């Protein structure tokens, strides 16, 4: 009887050792293999982060409640960002633009924005396709900016410090001061439709002053305007 029990215990021990070894082998093999693709019919999520193998964030798809606030040189911007969409990040983890959109109608008031933008390296957006609507006034078009060589992270430091001020009036004044002291970033090109329903191509100088405007107004009149550095029309050509 005792020999029989001893024999059964030895068999169980051997079985446990073999089974444990097999499980360990399978676990190690599984960890060494890339995850097999999963096919999902439908998922509901609030945010998806896409990362490189080393953990660097490369893309965020999010609702308006969990959108990434933006980051540059490892410095996260201290701000709410209540927009849904998709953000892109470069090899260093800096945000470099994305696709965002809003839109709602409340008490008869219509407001909406959407756009896709791409940022200059270490700076803000340099090219964008945008749409904006506010109570029936709509603009849409292609825009290009001149951005400075300074790093946007320097501005982020100052804005984050200003946003930490407890007093609302002082905080607003500090934020306004920081923005006013930032290097200029003039818009150089606009191609699109204005709120007055005119279609236009506007080319600006390095100071952001429009110097040449090709336009067709809502009534169908076409014109070419040459402007001086003060914004005054120096010459106007029409088809009449």
MARBA-3410 file (N, C-alpha, C, O; in Angstrom, 1 decimal):
240
0.8,-1.2,0.0,0.0,0.0,0.0,0.9,1.3,0.0,0.7,2.2,-0.8 ~ 1.9,1.3,0.9,2.7,2.4,1.0,3.6,2.6,-0.2,3.8,3.7,-0.7 ~ 4.1,1.4,-0.8,4.8,1.5,-2.0,4.0,2.0,-3.1,4.5,2.8,-4.0 ~ 2.7,1.6,-3.2,1.8,2.1,-4.2,1.6,3.6,-4.1,1.7,4.3,-5.2 ~ 1.4,4.1,-2.9,1.2,5.5,-2.7,2.5,6.3,-3.1,2.4,7.3,-3.8
3.6,5.7,-2.7,4.9,6.4,-3.0,5.1,6.4,-4.5,5.6,7.4,-5.0 ~ 4.8,5.4,-5.2,4.9,5.3,-6.6,4.0,6.4,-7.3,4.5,7.0,-8.2 ~ 2.8,6.5,-6.8,1.9,7.5,-7.4,2.3,8.9,-7.2,2.2,9.8,-8.0 ~ 2.9,9.2,-5.9,3.4,10.5,-5.6,4.6,10.8,-6.6,4.7,12.0,-7.0 ~ 5.4,9.9,-6.8,6.6,10.1,-7.7,6.1,10.4,-9.1,6.7,11.3,-9.8
5.1,9.7,-9.5,4.5,9.9,-10.9,4.0,11.3,-11.0,4.2,12.0,-11.9 ~ 3.2,11.8,-9.9,2.6,13.1,-9.9,3.7,14.2,-9.9,3.6,15.2,-10.6 ~ 4.8,13.9,-9.1,5.9,14.9,-9.1,6.5,15.0,-10.5,6.8,16.1,-10.9 ~ 6.8,13.9,-11.1,7.4,13.9,-12.4,6.5,14.6,-13.4,6.9,15.4,-14.3 ~ 5.2,14.4,-13.3,4.2,15.0,-14.2,4.2,16.5,-14.0,4.2,17.3,-14.9
4.3,17.0,-12.7,4.3,18.4,-12.4,5.5,19.1,-13.0,5.5,20.2,-13.5 ~ 6.7,18.4,-12.8,7.9,19.0,-13.3,7.9,19.1,-14.8,8.3,20.2,-15.4 ~ 7.4,18.0,-15.5,7.4,18.1,-17.0,6.4,19.2,-17.4,6.7,19.9,-18.4 ~ 5.2,19.2,-16.8,4.2,20.2,-17.2,4.7,21.6,-16.9,4.5,22.5,-17.8 ~ 5.3,21.8,-15.8,5.9,23.2,-15.5,6.9,23.6,-16.5,6.9,24.7,-16.9
7.8,22.7,-16.8,8.8,23.0,-17.8,8.2,23.3,-19.2,8.7,24.2,-19.9 ~ 7.2,22.6,-19.6,6.5,22.8,-20.8,5.9,24.2,-20.9,6.0,24.9,-21.8 ~ 5.2,24.6,-19.8,4.6,25.9,-19.7,5.6,27.0,-19.7,5.4,28.0,-20.4 ~ 6.7,26.8,-19.0,7.8,27.8,-19.0,8.3,28.0,-20.4,8.6,29.1,-20.8 ~ 8.5,26.9,-21.1,9.0,26.9,-22.5,8.1,27.7,-23.4,8.5,28.6,-24.2
6.8,27.4,-23.3,5.8,28.1,-24.1,5.7,29.6,-23.8,5.5,30.4,-24.7 ~ 5.8,29.9,-22.5,5.8,31.3,-22.1,6.9,32.1,-22.7,6.8,33.2,-23.2 ~ 8.1,31.5,-22.6,9.3,32.2,-23.1,9.2,32.3,-24.6,9.6,33.3,-25.2 ~ 8.7,31.3,-25.3,8.6,31.3,-26.7,7.6,32.4,-27.2,7.8,33.0,-28.2 ~ 6.5,32.5,-26.4,5.5,33.5,-26.7,6.0,34.9,-26.6,5.7,35.7,-27.4
6.8,35.1,-25.5,7.4,36.5,-25.3,8.4,36.8,-26.4,8.5,38.0,-26.7 ~ 9.0,35.8,-27.0,10.0,36.1,-28.0,9.4,36.3,-29.4,10.1,36.7,-30.3 ~ 8.1,36.1,-29.5,7.5,36.2,-30.8,6.6,37.5,-30.8,6.0,37.8,-29.8 ~ 6.5,38.2,-32.0,5.6,39.3,-32.0,4.2,38.9,-31.9,3.8,37.8,-32.3 ~ 3.4,39.8,-31.3,2.0,39.5,-31.1,1.3,39.2,-32.5,1.5,40.0,-33.4
0.5,38.2,-32.6,-0.2,38.0,-33.8,-1.3,39.0,-34.0,-2.0,39.4,-33.0 ~ -1.6,39.4,-35.2,-2.7,40.4,-35.5,-4.0,39.9,-35.0,-4.4,38.7,-35.1 ~ -4.8,40.8,-34.4,-6.1,40.5,-33.9,-7.1,41.1,-34.8,-7.0,42.3,-35.2 ~ -8.1,40.4,-35.2,-9.2,40.9,-36.0,-10.4,41.2,-35.1,-11.0,40.3,-34.5 ~ -10.8,42.5,-35.1,-11.9,42.9,-34.3,-13.0,43.6,-35.2,-12.6,44.4,-36.1
-14.2,43.2,-35.0,-15.3,43.8,-35.8,-15.5,45.2,-35.5,-15.8,46.1,-36.4 ~ -15.6,45.5,-34.2,-15.9,46.9,-33.7,-15.4,47.1,-32.3,-15.6,46.2,-31.5 ~ -14.8,48.2,-32.0,-14.4,48.5,-30.6,-14.9,49.9,-30.3,-15.0,50.8,-31.2 ~ -15.1,50.2,-29.0,-15.5,51.5,-28.5,-14.4,52.0,-27.5,-14.3,51.3,-26.5 ~ -13.7,53.0,-27.8,-12.6,53.5,-26.9,-12.7,55.0,-26.8,-13.3,55.7,-27.6
-12.1,55.5,-25.7,-12.0,57.0,-25.6,-10.7,57.5,-26.1,-10.6,58.7,-26.5 ~ -9.6,56.7,-26.1,-8.3,57.2,-26.6,-7.5,56.0,-27.0,-7.5,55.0,-26.3 ~ -6.7,56.1,-28.1,-5.8,55.1,-28.5,-4.4,55.8,-28.6,-4.3,56.8,-29.3 ~ -3.4,55.2,-28.0,-2.0,55.7,-28.2,-1.2,54.7,-29.0,-1.2,53.5,-28.7 ~ -0.6,55.2,-30.1,0.3,54.4,-30.9,1.7,54.7,-30.5,2.1,55.9,-30.6
2.5,53.7,-30.2,3.9,53.9,-29.8,4.9,53.1,-30.6,4.5,52.0,-31.1 ~ 6.1,53.5,-30.6,7.2,52.7,-31.2,7.5,51.6,-30.2,7.0,51.5,-29.1 ~ 8.4,50.7,-30.6,8.8,49.6,-29.8,9.5,50.1,-28.5,9.4,49.5,-27.4 ~ 10.2,51.2,-28.6,10.9,51.8,-27.4,9.9,52.7,-26.5,10.4,53.2,-25.6 ~ 8.7,52.7,-26.9,7.7,53.4,-26.1,7.4,54.9,-26.5,6.6,55.6,-25.9
8.2,55.4,-27.5,8.0,56.8,-28.0,6.6,56.9,-28.6,6.2,56.2,-29.5 ~ 5.8,57.9,-28.1,4.5,58.2,-28.6,4.5,58.7,-30.0,5.3,59.6,-30.3 ~ 3.8,58.1,-30.9,3.8,58.5,-32.3,2.4,59.0,-32.8,2.4,59.8,-33.8 ~ 1.3,58.6,-32.2,0.0,59.0,-32.7,-1.0,58.8,-31.6,-0.9,57.9,-30.8 ~ -1.9,59.8,-31.5,-3.0,59.7,-30.5,-4.3,59.9,-31.2,-4.5,60.9,-32.0
-5.3,59.0,-31.0,-6.6,59.1,-31.5,-7.5,59.3,-30.3,-7.5,58.4,-29.5 ~ -8.3,60.4,-30.2,-8.9,60.6,-28.9,-10.2,61.3,-29.1,-10.5,62.0,-30.1 ~ -11.1,61.2,-28.1,-12.3,62.0,-28.0,-11.9,63.4,-27.4,-10.7,63.6,-27.1 ~ -12.8,64.3,-27.2,-12.5,65.6,-26.8,-12.2,65.7,-25.3,-11.6,66.7,-24.8 ~ -12.5,64.7,-24.5,-12.3,64.7,-23.1,-10.9,64.2,-22.7,-10.4,64.5,-21.6
-10.2,63.5,-23.6,-8.9,62.9,-23.3,-7.9,63.2,-24.3,-6.8,62.5,-24.4 ~ -8.1,64.3,-25.1,-7.1,64.7,-26.1,-5.8,65.1,-25.4,-5.8,65.8,-24.4 ~ -4.7,64.7,-26.0,-3.3,65.0,-25.6,-3.2,66.6,-25.7,-3.5,67.1,-26.7 ~ -2.6,67.2,-24.7,-2.5,68.7,-24.7,-1.3,69.2,-25.6,-1.3,70.4,-25.9 ~ -0.5,68.3,-26.0,0.7,68.7,-26.8,2.0,68.7,-26.0,2.0,69.0,-24.8
3.1,68.3,-26.7,4.4,68.2,-26.0,5.5,68.5,-26.9,5.4,68.2,-28.1 ~ 6.5,69.2,-26.4,7.7,69.5,-27.3,8.9,69.5,-26.4,8.9,70.1,-25.3 ~ 10.0,68.8,-26.8,11.2,68.7,-26.0,10.9,68.1,-24.6,11.5,68.5,-23.7 ~ 9.9,67.2,-24.6,9.6,66.6,-23.3,8.7,67.5,-22.4,8.5,67.1,-21.2 ~ 8.3,68.7,-22.8,7.6,69.6,-22.0,6.1,69.6,-22.5,5.8,70.0,-23.6
5.2,69.2,-21.6,3.8,69.1,-21.9,3.2,70.5,-21.7,3.4,71.1,-20.6 ~ 2.3,70.9,-22.6,1.6,72.2,-22.5,0.5,72.1,-21.4,-0.3,71.1,-21.5 ~ 0.5,73.0,-20.5,-0.5,73.1,-19.5,-1.7,73.8,-20.0,-1.8,75.0,-19.9 ~ -2.7,73.0,-20.6,-3.9,73.6,-21.1,-4.9,72.5,-21.4,-4.6,71.4,-21.6 ~ -6.2,72.9,-21.3,-7.2,72.0,-21.8,-7.2,72.0,-23.3,-6.8,73.0,-24.0
-7.7,70.9,-23.9,-7.8,70.8,-25.4,-9.0,70.0,-25.7,-8.9,68.9,-26.1 ~ -10.2,70.7,-25.6,-11.5,70.0,-25.8,-11.8,69.8,-27.3,-12.9,70.2,-27.7 ~ -11.0,69.1,-28.0,-11.3,68.7,-29.4,-11.0,67.2,-29.6,-10.1,66.7,-29.0 ~ -11.8,66.7,-30.5,-11.6,65.3,-30.9,-10.7,65.2,-32.1,-10.6,66.2,-32.8 ~ -10.1,64.1,-32.3,-9.3,64.0,-33.6,-8.1,63.1,-33.4,-8.1,62.1,-32.6
-7.1,63.4,-34.2,-5.9,62.6,-34.2,-4.6,63.5,-34.2,-4.6,64.5,-35.0 ~ -3.7,63.2,-33.4,-2.4,64.0,-33.3,-1.2,63.1,-33.8,-1.3,61.9,-33.5 ~ -0.2,63.7,-34.4,1.0,63.0,-34.8,2.2,63.5,-34.0,2.2,64.6,-33.6 ~ 3.1,62.6,-33.8,4.3,62.9,-33.0,5.5,62.3,-33.8,5.5,61.3,-34.4 ~ 6.7,63.1,-33.8,7.8,62.7,-34.6,8.7,61.7,-33.8,8.3,61.2,-32.7
9.9,61.4,-34.3,10.8,60.4,-33.7,11.2,60.7,-32.3,11.6,59.8,-31.5 ~ 11.2,62.0,-32.0,11.6,62.5,-30.6,10.4,62.6,-29.7,10.6,62.9,-28.5 ~ 9.2,62.3,-30.2,8.0,62.4,-29.3,7.4,63.8,-29.3,6.5,64.0,-28.5 ~ 7.9,64.7,-30.2,7.3,66.0,-30.3,6.0,66.0,-31.1,5.9,65.3,-32.1 ~ 5.0,66.7,-30.6,3.8,66.8,-31.5,4.1,67.6,-32.7,4.8,68.6,-32.7
3.6,67.1,-33.9,3.9,67.8,-35.1,2.7,68.1,-36.0,2.7,68.2,-37.2 ~ 1.5,68.2,-35.3,0.3,68.5,-36.0,-0.7,67.4,-35.9,-0.6,66.4,-35.2 ~ -1.8,67.5,-36.7,-2.8,66.5,-36.7,-4.1,67.0,-37.3,-4.2,68.0,-37.9 ~ -5.1,66.2,-37.0,-6.5,66.4,-37.5,-7.4,66.6,-36.3,-7.5,65.7,-35.4 ~ -8.1,67.8,-36.2,-9.0,68.0,-35.1,-10.3,68.6,-35.6,-10.3,69.2,-36.7
-11.4,68.5,-34.8,-12.7,69.0,-35.3,-13.6,69.2,-34.1,-13.5,68.5,-33.1 ~ -14.5,70.2,-34.2,-15.5,70.5,-33.2,-16.8,70.8,-34.0,-16.7,71.0,-35.2 ~ -17.9,71.0,-33.3,-19.1,71.4,-34.0,-20.3,71.1,-33.2,-20.6,70.0,-32.7 ~ -21.1,72.2,-33.0,-22.4,72.0,-32.3,-23.3,73.2,-32.6,-22.9,74.2,-33.0 ~ -24.6,72.9,-32.4,-25.7,73.9,-32.5,-26.4,74.0,-31.2,-27.1,73.0,-30.8
-26.4,75.1,-30.5,-27.0,75.3,-29.3,-27.9,76.6,-29.3,-27.4,77.7,-29.6 ~ -29.1,76.4,-29.0,-30.1,77.5,-29.0,-30.0,78.3,-30.3,-30.1,79.5,-30.3 ~ -29.9,77.6,-31.4,-29.9,78.2,-32.7,-28.5,78.8,-33.1,-28.4,79.3,-34.2 ~ -27.5,78.7,-32.2,-26.2,79.3,-32.5,-25.3,78.1,-33.0,-25.1,77.1,-32.3 ~ -24.8,78.3,-34.2,-23.9,77.3,-34.8,-22.5,77.7,-34.7,-22.1,78.8,-35.1
-21.7,76.7,-34.3,-20.2,76.9,-34.2,-19.5,75.6,-34.6,-19.9,74.5,-34.1 ~ -18.5,75.7,-35.4,-17.8,74.5,-35.8,-16.4,74.9,-36.3,-16.1,76.0,-36.8 ~ -15.4,74.0,-36.1,-14.1,74.2,-36.6,-13.6,72.8,-37.0,-14.0,71.8,-36.4 ~ -12.7,72.8,-37.9,-12.0,71.5,-38.3,-10.8,71.9,-39.1,-10.7,73.0,-39.7 ~ -9.8,71.0,-39.0,-8.6,71.3,-39.7,-7.6,70.2,-39.6,-7.6,69.4,-38.7
-6.7,70.2,-40.6,-5.5,69.3,-40.6,-4.3,70.2,-40.7,-4.2,71.0,-41.6 ~ -3.3,70.1,-39.8,-2.2,70.9,-39.8,-0.9,70.1,-39.6,-0.9,69.0,-39.0 ~ 0.2,70.7,-40.1,1.5,70.1,-40.0,2.5,71.2,-39.4,2.5,72.3,-39.9 ~ 3.2,70.8,-38.4,4.1,71.7,-37.7,5.5,71.7,-38.2,6.0,70.7,-38.7 ~ 6.1,72.9,-38.1,7.6,73.0,-38.4,8.3,72.3,-37.3,7.8,72.3,-36.1
9.5,71.7,-37.6,10.3,71.0,-36.5,10.6,72.0,-35.4,11.1,73.1,-35.6 ~ 10.2,71.5,-34.2,10.4,72.3,-32.9,9.6,73.6,-32.9,9.9,74.5,-32.1 ~ 8.6,73.7,-33.7,7.8,74.9,-33.7,6.3,74.6,-33.9,5.9,73.4,-33.8 ~ 5.5,75.6,-34.2,4.0,75.4,-34.4,3.7,75.1,-35.8,4.6,74.9,-36.7 ~ 2.4,75.1,-36.1,1.9,74.8,-37.5,2.5,75.7,-38.5,2.6,76.9,-38.3
2.9,75.1,-39.7,3.5,75.9,-40.8,2.6,75.8,-42.0,2.6,76.6,-42.9 ~ 1.7,74.7,-42.1,0.8,74.6,-43.2,-0.5,74.0,-42.6,-0.4,73.0,-41.8 ~ -1.7,74.4,-43.1,-2.9,73.9,-42.5,-4.1,74.1,-43.5,-4.1,75.1,-44.3 ~ -5.0,73.1,-43.5,-6.3,73.3,-44.2,-7.3,73.4,-43.1,-7.5,72.5,-42.3 ~ -8.0,74.5,-43.1,-8.9,74.8,-42.0,-10.3,75.2,-42.4,-10.5,75.7,-43.6
-11.3,75.0,-41.5,-12.7,75.4,-41.7,-13.2,76.0,-40.4,-12.9,75.4,-39.4 ~ -13.9,77.1,-40.5,-14.4,77.7,-39.3,-15.8,78.3,-39.6,-16.0,78.9,-40.6 ~ -16.7,78.1,-38.7,-18.1,78.6,-38.8,-18.6,79.2,-37.5,-18.4,78.6,-36.5 ~ -19.2,80.4,-37.6,-19.7,81.1,-36.4,-21.0,81.8,-36.8,-20.9,82.9,-37.4 ~ -22.1,81.2,-36.5,-23.4,81.8,-36.8,-23.6,82.2,-38.3,-24.0,83.4,-38.5
-23.3,81.3,-39.2,-23.5,81.6,-40.6,-22.3,82.2,-41.3,-22.3,82.2,-42.5 ~ -21.3,82.7,-40.6,-20.1,83.2,-41.2,-19.1,82.1,-41.3,-18.7,81.5,-40.3 ~ -18.7,81.8,-42.5,-17.8,80.6,-42.7,-16.5,81.0,-43.5,-16.5,81.8,-44.4 ~ -15.4,80.5,-43.0,-14.1,80.6,-43.7,-13.5,79.2,-43.9,-13.7,78.4,-43.1 ~ -12.9,79.1,-45.0,-12.2,77.8,-45.3,-11.1,78.0,-46.2,-11.2,78.7,-47.2
-10.0,77.3,-46.0,-8.9,77.5,-47.0,-7.6,76.9,-46.5,-7.4,76.3,-45.5 ~ -6.6,77.1,-47.4,-5.2,76.7,-47.1,-4.4,77.9,-46.6,-4.5,79.0,-47.1 ~ -3.6,77.6,-45.5,-2.9,78.7,-44.9,-1.4,78.2,-44.7,-1.2,77.1,-44.4 ~ -0.5,79.2,-44.9,0.9,78.9,-44.6,1.5,80.0,-43.8,1.2,81.2,-44.0 ~ 2.4,79.7,-42.8,3.0,80.6,-41.9,4.5,80.6,-42.0,5.1,79.6,-42.4
5.1,81.7,-41.6,6.5,81.8,-41.4,6.8,81.6,-39.9,6.3,82.4,-39.1 ~ 7.5,80.6,-39.5,7.8,80.4,-38.1,9.2,80.7,-37.8,10.1,80.5,-38.6 ~ 9.5,81.2,-36.6,10.9,81.5,-36.2,11.7,80.3,-36.0,11.2,79.2,-36.0 ~ 13.0,80.5,-35.8,14.0,79.4,-35.6,14.0,79.0,-34.1,14.4,77.9,-33.8 ~ 13.5,79.9,-33.2,13.4,79.6,-31.8,12.6,78.4,-31.5,11.6,78.1,-32.3
12.9,77.6,-30.5,12.1,76.4,-30.1,10.8,76.8,-29.4,10.8,77.7,-28.6 ~ 9.7,76.2,-29.8,8.4,76.5,-29.2,8.5,76.1,-27.7,7.7,76.6,-26.9 ~ 9.3,75.2,-27.3,9.4,74.7,-25.9,9.8,75.9,-25.0,9.4,75.8,-23.8 ~ 10.5,76.9,-25.5,10.8,78.0,-24.7,9.5,78.8,-24.3,9.4,79.3,-23.2 ~ 8.6,78.9,-25.3,7.4,79.6,-25.0,6.5,78.7,-24.1,5.8,79.3,-23.2
6.6,77.4,-24.2,5.8,76.5,-23.4,6.1,76.7,-21.9,5.3,76.7,-21.0 ~ 7.4,76.8,-21.6,7.9,77.0,-20.2,7.3,78.3,-19.7,6.8,78.3,-18.5 ~ 7.3,79.4,-20.4,6.7,80.6,-19.9,5.2,80.6,-19.8,4.7,81.1,-18.8 ~ 4.5,80.0,-20.7,3.1,79.9,-20.7,2.7,79.0,-19.5,1.7,79.3,-18.8 ~ 3.4,77.9,-19.3,3.0,77.0,-18.2,3.2,77.7,-16.8,2.4,77.5,-15.9
4.3,78.5,-16.7,4.5,79.3,-15.5,3.4,80.3,-15.3,2.9,80.5,-14.2 ~ 3.0,81.0,-16.4,1.9,82.0,-16.3,0.5,81.3,-15.9,-0.2,81.9,-15.1 ~ 0.3,80.1,-16.4,-0.9,79.4,-16.1,-1.0,78.9,-14.7,-2.1,78.5,-14.2 ~ 0.1,78.9,-14.0,0.1,78.5,-12.6,-0.4,79.6,-11.6,-0.6,79.4,-10.4 ~ -0.5,80.9,-12.1,-0.9,82.0,-11.3,-2.3,81.8,-10.8,-3.2,81.6,-11.7
-2.5,81.9,-9.5,-3.9,81.6,-9.0,-4.9,82.7,-9.4,-6.0,82.4,-9.7 ~ -4.5,84.0,-9.3,-5.5,85.0,-9.5,-5.8,85.1,-11.0,-4.9,85.1,-11.9 ~ -7.1,85.0,-11.4,-7.5,84.9,-12.8,-7.1,86.1,-13.6,-6.6,86.0,-14.7 ~ -7.2,87.3,-13.0,-6.9,88.5,-13.8,-5.4,88.6,-14.0,-5.0,88.9,-15.1 ~ -4.6,88.3,-13.0,-3.2,88.3,-13.1,-2.7,87.2,-14.1,-1.8,87.4,-14.9
-3.4,86.0,-14.0,-3.0,84.9,-14.9,-3.3,85.3,-16.4,-2.4,85.1,-17.3 ~ -4.4,85.9,-16.7,-4.7,86.3,-18.0,-3.7,87.4,-18.5,-3.3,87.3,-19.7 ~ -3.4,88.3,-17.7,-2.4,89.3,-18.1,-1.0,88.7,-18.3,-0.4,89.1,-19.3 ~ -0.6,87.8,-17.5,0.7,87.1,-17.7,0.7,86.3,-19.0,1.7,86.4,-19.7 ~ -0.4,85.6,-19.3,-0.4,84.8,-20.5,-0.4,85.7,-21.7,0.3,85.5,-22.7
-1.1,86.9,-21.7,-1.1,87.8,-22.8,0.3,88.4,-23.0,0.7,88.6,-24.1 ~ 1.0,88.7,-21.9,2.3,89.3,-22.0,3.3,88.3,-22.6,4.1,88.7,-23.5 ~ 3.2,87.0,-22.2,4.1,86.0,-22.8,3.8,85.9,-24.3,4.8,85.8,-25.1 ~ 2.6,85.8,-24.7,2.3,85.7,-26.1,2.7,86.9,-26.9,3.2,86.8,-28.0 ~ 2.6,88.1,-26.3,3.0,89.3,-27.0,4.5,89.4,-27.2,4.9,90.1,-28.2
5.2,88.8,-26.3,6.7,88.8,-26.4,7.3,87.7,-27.3,8.5,87.6,-27.5 ~ 6.4,86.8,-27.7,6.9,85.7,-28.5,7.3,86.2,-29.9,6.8,87.2,-30.4 ~ 8.3,85.5,-30.5,8.7,85.9,-31.9,7.5,85.9,-32.9,6.7,85.0,-32.8 ~ 7.5,86.8,-33.8,6.4,86.8,-34.7,6.3,85.6,-35.6,7.4,85.0,-35.9 ~ 5.1,85.2,-36.0,5.0,84.1,-36.9,3.9,84.5,-37.9,2.7,84.0,-37.9
4.2,85.3,-38.9,3.2,85.9,-39.8,2.7,84.8,-40.8,3.4,83.9,-41.2 ~ 1.4,85.0,-41.1,0.8,84.2,-42.1,1.2,84.8,-43.5,1.0,85.9,-43.7 ~ 1.7,83.9,-44.3,2.2,84.4,-45.6,1.2,84.2,-46.8,1.2,84.9,-47.7 ~ 0.5,83.1,-46.7,-0.4,82.7,-47.8,-1.8,82.2,-47.3,-1.9,81.5,-46.3 ~ -2.8,82.7,-47.9,-4.2,82.2,-47.7,-4.8,82.0,-49.1,-4.8,82.8,-49.9
-5.4,80.8,-49.3,-6.1,80.4,-50.5,-7.4,79.8,-50.0,-7.4,78.7,-49.5 ~ -8.5,80.5,-50.2,-9.8,80.0,-49.8,-11.0,80.9,-49.9,-11.0,81.8,-50.7 ~ -11.9,80.7,-49.0,-13.2,81.5,-49.0,-13.3,82.3,-47.7,-13.1,81.7,-46.6 ~ -13.6,83.6,-47.8,-13.7,84.4,-46.6,-15.1,84.4,-46.1,-16.1,83.9,-46.8 ~ -15.3,85.1,-44.9,-16.6,85.1,-44.3,-17.6,85.9,-45.2,-18.8,85.7,-45.1
-17.1,86.9,-46.0,-18.0,87.7,-46.9,-18.3,86.9,-48.2,-18.9,87.5,-49.1 ~ -18.0,85.6,-48.3,-18.3,84.8,-49.4,-17.4,85.0,-50.6,-17.8,84.6,-51.7 ~ -16.4,85.8,-50.4,-15.4,86.0,-51.5,-14.4,84.9,-51.6,-14.0,84.4,-50.5 ~ -14.0,84.5,-52.8,-12.9,83.6,-52.9,-11.7,84.4,-53.2,-11.7,85.3,-54.0 ~ -10.6,84.0,-52.5,-9.4,84.9,-52.6,-8.1,84.1,-52.4,-8.0,83.0,-51.8
-7.1,84.7,-53.0,-5.7,84.3,-52.8,-5.0,85.5,-52.3,-4.9,86.5,-52.9 ~ -4.4,85.4,-51.1,-3.8,86.5,-50.4,-2.3,86.2,-50.1,-2.1,85.2,-49.5 ~ -1.4,87.0,-50.6,0.0,86.8,-50.4,0.6,87.9,-49.6,0.4,89.1,-49.9 ~ 1.3,87.6,-48.5,1.7,88.6,-47.5,3.3,88.7,-47.5,3.9,87.7,-48.0 ~ 3.8,89.8,-47.0,5.2,89.9,-46.9,5.7,89.3,-45.6,4.9,88.7,-44.9
7.0,89.5,-45.3,7.6,88.8,-44.1,7.0,89.3,-42.8,7.2,88.7,-41.7 ~ 6.3,90.5,-42.8,5.7,91.0,-41.6,4.2,90.6,-41.5,3.5,91.0,-40.6 ~ 3.7,89.8,-42.4,2.3,89.4,-42.4,1.4,90.3,-43.0,0.2,90.2,-42.9 ~ 1.9,91.4,-43.7,1.0,92.4,-44.3,0.7,91.9,-45.7,1.6,91.6,-46.5 ~ -0.6,91.8,-46.0,-1.1,91.4,-47.4,-0.6,92.4,-48.4,-0.7,93.6,-48.2
0.1,91.9,-49.5,0.6,92.8,-50.5,0.0,92.5,-51.9,0.1,93.4,-52.7 ~ -0.6,91.3,-52.1,-1.2,91.0,-53.3,-2.4,90.1,-53.0,-2.3,89.1,-52.4 ~ -3.6,90.6,-53.6,-4.8,89.9,-53.3,-5.5,89.6,-54.7,-5.9,90.6,-55.4 ~ -5.8,88.4,-55.0,-6.6,88.0,-56.2,-7.9,87.6,-55.6,-8.0,86.7,-54.8 ~ -9.0,88.2,-56.1,-10.3,88.0,-55.4,-11.5,88.0,-56.4,-11.5,88.7,-57.4
-12.4,87.1,-56.1,-13.7,87.1,-56.8,-14.8,87.3,-55.7,-14.9,86.3,-54.9 ~ -15.5,88.4,-55.7,-16.4,88.6,-54.6,-17.7,87.8,-54.7,-17.9,87.1,-55.7 ~ -18.6,88.0,-53.8,-19.9,87.2,-53.8,-20.7,87.5,-55.0,-21.5,86.7,-55.4 ~ -20.6,88.7,-55.5,-21.4,89.1,-56.7,-20.7,88.7,-58.0,-21.4,88.9,-59.0 ~ -19.5,88.1,-58.0,-18.9,87.7,-59.2,-17.9,88.6,-59.8,-17.3,88.3,-60.8
-17.6,89.7,-59.1,-16.6,90.7,-59.6,-15.2,90.2,-59.3,-14.9,89.9,-58.1 ~ -14.3,90.1,-60.3,-13.0,89.7,-60.1,-12.0,90.9,-60.0,-12.3,91.9,-60.7 ~ -11.0,90.8,-59.2,-10.1,91.9,-59.1,-8.7,91.4,-58.6,-8.5,90.3,-58.1 ~ -7.7,92.2,-58.9,-6.3,92.0,-58.4,-5.9,93.3,-57.7,-6.0,94.4,-58.3 ~ -5.5,93.2,-56.5,-5.1,94.4,-55.7,-3.7,94.3,-55.3,-3.2,93.2,-54.8
-2.9,95.4,-55.5,-1.6,95.5,-55.0,-1.6,96.5,-53.8,-2.1,97.6,-53.9 ~ -1.1,96.1,-52.7,-1.2,96.9,-51.5,0.2,97.3,-51.0,1.2,96.6,-51.3 ~ 0.3,98.5,-50.4,1.6,98.9,-49.9,1.8,98.4,-48.5,1.0,97.6,-48.0 ~ 2.9,98.7,-47.8,3.3,98.1,-46.5,2.3,98.6,-45.4,2.4,98.0,-44.3 ~ 1.5,99.6,-45.7,0.5,100.0,-44.7,-0.8,99.4,-44.9,-1.8,99.7,-44.2
-0.9,98.5,-45.9,-2.2,97.9,-46.2,-3.1,98.6,-47.1,-4.3,98.2,-47.3 ~ -2.7,99.7,-47.6,-3.5,100.5,-48.5,-3.4,100.0,-50.0,-2.3,99.6,-50.4 ~ -4.5,100.1,-50.7,-4.4,99.6,-52.1,-3.7,100.6,-53.0,-4.1,101.7,-53.1 ~ -2.6,100.2,-53.5,-1.8,101.0,-54.4,-2.3,101.0,-55.8,-2.2,101.9,-56.6 ~ -2.8,99.8,-56.2,-3.3,99.6,-57.6,-4.3,98.5,-57.5,-4.2,97.5,-56.9
-5.4,98.7,-58.3,-6.5,97.7,-58.4,-6.9,97.5,-59.8,-7.1,98.5,-60.6 ~ -6.9,96.3,-60.2,-7.3,95.9,-61.6,-8.5,95.0,-61.6,-8.6,94.1,-60.8 ~ -9.5,95.4,-62.4,-10.7,94.6,-62.5,-10.9,94.2,-63.9,-10.2,94.6,-64.8 ~ -11.9,93.3,-64.1,-12.2,92.9,-65.5,-13.1,93.8,-66.3,-13.4,93.5,-67.4 ~ -13.5,94.9,-65.6,-14.4,95.8,-66.3,-13.7,96.8,-67.2,-14.3,97.6,-67.9
END
